[in-house]
Amino acid sequence: MSHQEKPMNEAAALPADIEAMSYEQARDELVGVVTRLEAGGASLEESLALWERGEALATRCESWLEGARQRLDAARAAREGSAE
């Protein structure tokens, strides 16, 4: 891995602008990134930057969805606990 490459894993910090996004904002921008990549015509450097941003946006979306899943699980558990 060169000095310019960064590992893309969940432990890596997201850019501040992405970290502050709602699920809908991150999803909508991710759709735009995918559309631009699929259209082609971007330079290699631009394509790599788009890919990296897309990965970060996808991670943000997954984080929101996991948080929602945990909230639903907690609500179900609380409801089941009060039904007993």
C-alpha positions as CSV (number, residue, x, y, z in Angstrom):
1,M,0.0,0.0,0.0
2,S,1.5,3.3,-1.0
3,H,1.6,6.3,1.3
4,Q,-1.4,7.8,-0.5
5,E,-3.7,4.8,-0.1
6,K,-5.9,4.6,3.0
7,P,-7.5,1.5,4.3
8,M,-11.3,1.5,3.7
9,N,-12.7,-0.2,6.7
10,E,-15.4,0.6,9.3
11,A,-12.7,1.6,11.8
12,A,-11.5,4.4,9.5
13,A,-13.0,7.8,10.3
14,L,-15.5,9.2,7.8
15,P,-15.0,12.7,6.4
16,A,-16.8,15.2,8.6
17,D,-19.2,16.2,5.9
18,I,-20.3,12.6,5.5
19,E,-20.4,11.9,9.2
20,A,-22.9,14.7,9.6
21,M,-25.3,13.5,6.9
22,S,-28.7,12.0,7.4
23,Y,-29.4,8.6,5.9
24,E,-31.4,10.2,3.1
25,Q,-28.6,12.7,2.3
26,A,-25.9,10.0,2.2
27,R,-28.1,7.7,0.1
28,D,-29.0,10.4,-2.4
29,E,-25.4,11.4,-2.8
30,L,-24.3,7.8,-3.2
31,V,-26.9,7.3,-6.0
32,G,-25.3,10.4,-7.7
33,V,-21.8,9.0,-7.3
34,V,-22.8,5.6,-8.7
35,T,-24.5,7.3,-11.7
36,R,-21.4,9.4,-12.4
37,L,-19.2,6.3,-12.2
38,E,-21.5,4.2,-14.5
39,A,-21.6,7.1,-17.0
40,G,-17.9,6.8,-17.5
41,G,-15.8,9.6,-18.9
42,A,-14.1,10.5,-15.6
43,S,-10.3,10.4,-15.4
44,L,-8.7,7.6,-13.4
45,E,-8.0,10.0,-10.5
46,E,-11.5,11.3,-10.4
47,S,-13.0,7.8,-10.6
48,L,-10.9,6.7,-7.7
49,A,-12.0,9.8,-5.7
50,L,-15.6,9.0,-6.5
51,W,-15.2,5.4,-5.6
52,E,-13.6,6.3,-2.2
53,R,-16.4,8.8,-1.5
54,G,-19.0,6.2,-2.5
55,E,-17.5,3.7,0.0
56,A,-17.6,6.3,2.7
57,L,-21.2,7.2,1.9
58,A,-22.2,3.5,1.9
59,T,-20.5,3.1,5.3
60,R,-22.6,6.0,6.6
61,C,-25.8,4.5,5.2
62,E,-25.0,1.1,6.8
63,S,-24.3,2.9,10.1
64,W,-27.8,4.6,10.0
65,L,-29.5,1.3,9.1
66,E,-27.7,-0.6,11.9
67,G,-28.7,2.1,14.4
68,A,-32.3,1.8,13.2
69,R,-32.1,-2.0,13.5
70,Q,-30.9,-1.7,17.1
71,R,-33.6,0.7,18.0
72,L,-36.3,-1.6,16.6
73,D,-34.8,-4.6,18.5
74,A,-34.8,-2.6,21.7
75,A,-38.4,-1.6,21.2
76,R,-39.4,-5.2,20.5
77,A,-37.6,-6.4,23.6
78,A,-39.2,-3.8,25.8
79,R,-42.6,-4.6,24.4
80,E,-42.1,-8.3,25.0
81,G,-40.8,-7.7,28.5
82,S,-43.8,-5.6,29.4
83,A,-46.2,-8.2,28.0
84,E,-45.0,-10.8,30.5
